[in-house]
Amino acid sequence: MKADANAVVRFPQGKRKALIMSYDDGSEHDRQLVATLNAYGLRATFNLNSGRLGMPHHIARDEVQALYQGHEVAAHGVNHLDLTTLSNEEIDREVIEDQKALADLVGAPVRGLAYPFGGYDERVIGRLAVLDLAYGRTAHATGRFGLPDRPLALACSCHHNQALELGERFLNDDTGEMALLHVWGHSFEFDGFLSADPRKDWGYLEAFCRLVQGHPDVYYATTVDVLDYLTAARGLMGWSGTGQLRNEAQRSVWLSHAGRLLEVLPGEALDPMDALPAD
């Protein structure tokens, strides 16, 4: 992602790569998953069905805020219904009520959604746009590390059954371009429930966490955090008619130029001759 012909955008603190992990359904296995991620300093997005909280094999409503502290809570529909089978009014109800219920539990806005069953189409995307969601995560896996270009049809890099393989490729990526590894799945799969490959168990998760933890060039973040940052970066005005580089966002954007890093602060306008070092 380029800010002008010479400077390129980087993730916060100048990191070139970012990792997102996204897990659906609010299974009771999230407790073990969160404990594991916390132990390795990793963050994730947890997509919950507010109507299923407290049901057998699901987490309880009163543990949501504490359990997911430091992670993102996103919507997954009140009742986990395929949104493509619903009317517009039913879609609105499934999403809005889920957002409101979850926001009340975590004490913060809920701005993302994972499509139940991965089901979406252009009509559903249109409804989410009206509801002003930051993203709609699909179950489509690309096998690549490209940046998202359509947040309401947000693809992933892989299901967690392929996480180790893609994780190694991700860490070895030396293209110089920004790279995003986005892993999705369900925590109950690590326990063998509905798993496509029962060998991909809790030990597999531990191996992945050990592989990806603590790399200085990786930004460990939630889904909404990465998308918010990329929105801010894309909104960077570039070299405007006034000859200034201006950051209109509410957060810093990082640039790399001639081997050096520059933090463009919120609201900051910089003259290109002063802002960037000469080649």
N, C-alpha and C positions, 0 to 999 in steps of 0.2 A: 504494500500500500504506500503510494507516494504522496507527499505533501507538495512537492514541486519537482522540478527536473533533477534536483541534486539531493534533497533531503528525503528520507524514508521514515515512515511511522514505525515505532516500536511499541510493545506493550509497556505497562508501567515499570519504572526504574530501568527502562531501556532493554527489557528482556525481549528476545526474538520469538519465543514460543509460549504457548499457553495450554493448560490442561483443564478440561471440564469433565466431571463425572456426574451422571444423571440417573436417578433410580426411582422407579414407579411403585405406586400402590400402598405405601405405608404399612408394609408387612411387619410383624413382630421381629423379623430378622434384621430390620433396620437398626435395632439396638446394638447388635454385634457389629454391623457394618459401620455405624458411626464411631464406635469405640476403636475399631481398626483404623479408620481414616484419621481420627484424632491422634492416634499414637504415631502416625507417620507424617503428621503435619499437612494432610491433604484436606481439600474442601469438596463439597458436592452439592447438587441440587436434588431435593426430594419432592416428588410430585404426588400429592395426597388427594384422596377422595374423602371429603369431609363427612359424607353420609355413611362411610364405612368405619370411621374411627370408633374404637371400642368394641367392634364386632370380633368374634373369635379369630385369632391369628393376626389381628391388626393391633397397632399401637393405640393407646388410649388418648382421648382428647386432652386430658390434664397433663400429659407428658410431652406434648408437641413442642412447646416453647423451650423447655430445658434440653430435651433430647437433641434438637436440631440447632442449638445455639452455635453460631459461627458458620452455619451452612445456609443454603437458601431453601425456603419452602415455596413450592409452586403448585398451581392447581392441576387437577387431573380429572375434573368433572365430579359433581357431587356423588353420583352413583355409578361412575365408570361405564357410561353408555357411549356407544359409537355415535359420534356427533353427526356423521353423514346420514344417519337414519332418522334424525330429529328435524322438526320444523325449526324455523328461525327463532321463534319464541321459546321453544324448548332448549335450543342451544344457549340462548341468552340466560335462561334460568339455570341450566347446569353449570355454566361458567361463572356467572355473576354471584350466585349463591355460594359456590365453592370459594371464590376469591374472598368474599366477605367473611365467611365462617373461618377460614384459615387466617385471614388478617387479624381477626379478633383473638385468635389463639396465640399468634406470634407477636402481636403488637406492632406490626409493620405491614406496609402494603404488599400484596401478592400480585406480581406483575407478569408472571410467565405461566405457560400451560404446556403439559405434555399431552398429546392427543391420545385418549383412551383407545386401545387396540391399534394405535398408529393410524386411525382413520381420519382422513381429511380430504377435502376437495376444494375447488375454487369458491363454492358457496360458503363453506365453513370458514375459509380464510377471510372471506368478506365480512362475516359476522365478527370474527376476532378483531379485524381492523376497526370496526365500529366500536367495539368494546375497549379499544385502546390498550390492548395487551402488547407487551414488549416483544414477545416471541411465542411461537407455537412449535414445540419440538416434535418431530416425526420419529418413526422407527426406521427410517431409511438410512442405510449405512453406505458410505461412499468408498471406504478404504483409503481415503486421502486426508490431507491436513489443511485444505484450503479454508479461507475465511468465509463466513456465511454472507450470501448476497441477498437472501430473502428470509428475514427472521421469522415470519409467520409460516414458513415451510422449512423450518430449521432441520437440516440433516445432521447425522452424526458421522463420526469416522468409523465406528464399529460397535457391535454388541460386545459385552465384556467377555464373551467366549473367545474373542480374537484380541483381547487387550494386550497380552504379553507380546505377541508378534508385532502388532502395530506400535506398541510402546517402544520396542527396540528400534524400529524404523524411524519413529518420531525423534528419539534422542540422537540418532545418527544422522538425521537430516542436516545437510550442510549447504543447502541451496542459497542461503543468505536471505531468503524471503521469510516473512512472518508465517508461523505454522501453528495450527490449532489441532490438538488431539481431543476428540469429544467421544467419550465412552458412555453407553447407556445399558440399562438392564434392570433386573429385579433382585433384591437381596435374598429372596427365598430360593433363588436358583443356586446360590452357593451351598444351600442345605440339601440340594438334590431334587427340590420340588419343581416340577414342570421344566426341568433343565434340559436343553438340547444336548448337553454333554456333561454328564455327572462328574467327569474328571475335573471340571472347572469349578472346584469347591473352594472352601475358605482358605486352603493352602495356596490355591491359585491366586486368590485375591491378595494374600500376603506377599506372594512373589511379585505381583504387579506393583504393589505399594513400595516394596523395597527397590524395585527397578526405577521408579519414576520420582521418588522422594529426593528433596534436597538439591536439585540441580540449579545452579546459579542463573542459567539462562531460561528457566521455565517460570512462568507466572501461574500460580495455583489459585484458581478462582471459581466462582459459581457462574452459572449460565448467564444470569441477568447482568452480572458485573462485567463479563467479557463483552456482551452485546452493547451495554451502555458505553463502555470504553471505545469500542469500534465506531459507535454513532458519534461520539465526541470527536474522534480522529477524522472521520469522514466529513464532519462539519467544519473542520479547520478551513478557513477561507482561502488559504494559499496566498499566492502573490496577487494581491488585489490591485485595483486601479490606483490606490494610494501608495503602493509599494510596500505595504505592510503585511506581515503574517499575523493573523488575529485568531485567538481561541475564544469562541463564543460560548463554549460549554462551561459547566459548573465543576469541571475537574481538569487536572493537568493532562496534557498530551505530550508524549515523549517522541523526539525525533533523533535520528542518527544522520550525521553528516560528516563526511571525510574522517570517519573513525572516531568521532566524538559525539557525545550525547547532549541533547538540549531538552530541558523541561519547559514547555510553554504553559504558563500558569493560567488559571481561569480568568477570562476577560483580558488577558495580556495581548498587546499589540507590539510587534517587534519589527524594526527595520531590518530587512534581509542582510544588509551590509554589516550590521552590528550583531545580528543574532547568530549568524553561522560563521564558523571559521573558514578561512580560505582553504581551497584544496591544496 
